[in-house]
Amino acid sequence: MNKRTKKNQNETDDKNCLWVDDIRRHERQKKYFKTRKGKKALSRARKKYDEKDRERRRKQKRQYMRRKREKDPKIWRV
């Protein structure tokens, strides 16, 4: 085993790696967003994100709709 392999085994550069603090933080956020104050903050954040760069947001939305229609062509039809 060389130094490079040993170094790579010890590093945790995996982006999907969850730590205990991350899980607790996520649970606290979920609990906060269920409150009136949290819902208001979340809606303000969404609105700010949507208005910040409208063209990019529209592009994201079109891509999302396109992916959904590829899976199920009749998804939004009554």
Residue pairs with C-beta under 8 A, 6 or more apart in sequence:
32 38
33 39
33 41
33 42
49 57
50 57
68 75
69 75
